[in-house]
Amino acid sequence: MYVSEWENGKRTISDRYARVLRQLLGVTDRELRDTDPVPAAPTADGYDDLLSRIDSASSVGVSMVKAFNDQTELLRTMDRQRGAAALVDQMTGHLSALEDALNFAVLPRARRPVALALAGASTLAAWQAIDSGAVERAWRHYELAKRAARDAEEPMYLAHAMGEQAYVLCEAGRPALAVDLVRDAQRTVGPSGSARLRAWLYAAEAEMCAHAEMPDDSRRALEAGMAIIPPGPEDRDPDMLSIFLNGAHLARWQGNVLALLGEESAVTSLYGALEVMDPTFVRARAGLHADLAQAHLTRTEYDDADTHLRQARLLASRTGSVRQRRRVDLLSARL
């Protein structure tokens, strides 16, 4: 009854129910209520308030930026284990605080570290929005991340935001445009980017090319990524904290791309990645099971495909991943 009255405008959503619905649906308060916030009444001249904000922003030092980055790291850890839907309120508040600090920071020495923190947080928020099915919000967050990266004069963060933004285009049905955007990201960072980031961009290019039915380009990009990934189990890029990538992760990505290309050899790479995968990456594990289901479907091994689809659905439901559930549904229709 309440849902019907909310939808028909006969009842407004109370704050109590709004908190529950935001976490359940993975939406912001504005998206839930579908209304513009009421602007605050201006003061007589506004200068006192402006100067107060500027003074507050100028006091953001190294310790405060570290606190911002620590909060992003905590949200990143929670996201990969619990999913994005339950973090919408925290992420929205975190971005708002960072934007406020940047908007009123005057000098470059104050702006750059805050802008860099905002770039990292915005790409995380954008990926969470993709996972929740909120593609317009994801696009806006990526645009914010790109502006912040330019303000920070950090081409690696700019390239990473562009590479992830390509996924929005691909899933919207524009894979060829997504390929162009990833390649532009590669040109943006050039050879000065870290090896891990450049390998990540090559793998993203390979995936976009597979969706765009460019198999030769896809294989070339995979080979380029495998050639430069640093050896060893370490997966965190110290220069680009949003990147988690090592040889095992890249093998999983390779299996995903080969499955998209319809190659039977994808199964070997994917099972190898499953054996060494970090169990805390719950949503990524859901994706890996979906990759295995797709690879088994290519080989017409329907029982194995069904087994992995059930695992993928279970893990996607645990994290509330709309994106993964949609993929599972599409693959299930092929059984």
C-alpha angles and dihedrals in degrees: 000000000000092000091051092049092047091051093047094046094244093119131029120228110254121224089250094058092037091062091053095045094047091057093042096049099030094233135133122250091254092051091048097050095034093216137113117252115253108255117239116252110258121243121238095275106350096222096111092054092045093051091046090055092046091050091048092050092048089057092060101112138171093288093052092048088050089052090052091050092046089054090051090050091051091050090048091053093047091047096056092048103036104020133241104279096078093049102057096105094046093047093048092051092046093053091045091055092048093047091049091051091049097043092058099037107108111187125056094240088061097038102050101063092044091047090052091051090049092050091055094045093046094054089051091049090048093052089048089052091052089051090051093049094248097131098165091053089048091053092050092049091052090051088051090049091051093050091048092048091052090048089051090046090231111142092183092061090044092051092048092052090049092049093052092043087060088070090064090055093046095050090046088060100262103109095151090056088047089056090053092050094050091049090049087052089054090052090047094059098031121178092323092076121098117271091242093054093046090050088050091052092049090051091049089050090051091052094047091048091051090054090046091054093246099133098166092050089046093054092046091053091049091052091048091052094047090050096059105033109118114248124247137050097287109115106172119095107220090204095046111032094186090068121089107176138138135147093283093050090047091051088056090049090048090053091050091052093045089050089052088051090052096243117153092214089073091087094066094053093045097050089048090053092047092057095056101032118128105249092217090070092082099162092045088051089055088054091049092053088049089051090052091049090052092048092050091048088055088056091045090241094144100170092055090045091052092050092054093043090057090052091047092050092049093051093042090053091049091057096035091237109173090183094055094043090053090052092048090052092051092050093045089058088063094058 
